[in-house]
Amino acid sequence: MNIDRNYGALLSWHEFASLRRLRSDSRHRTSSRHRQLLLSMGLVADAGDELNLTETGRTRLDVEDRWLSRERPSSHNRTT
């Protein structure tokens, strides 16, 4: 099955988790399905034994992280 998507397509939670792990450790073992998808979307580049985030991949994670931080309720807005 071919799973090509453009760089802006939605990613599953598991696919984002793989991308985040690669940000921390470019040698992280990623499933072949996630590897193929992230490569085809241009979010990572193959560097032999590791996958390196591309500028597009870093930007995608930054945008996602900013969105998640806005969605989390802050402690001063909570009611007891």
Secondary structure, DSSP 8 states (H G I E B T S, - for coil): ------TTS---HHHHHHHHHHHH-TT----HHHHHHHHHTTSEEE-SSSEEE-HHHHHHHHHHHHHHHHHS--GGG---
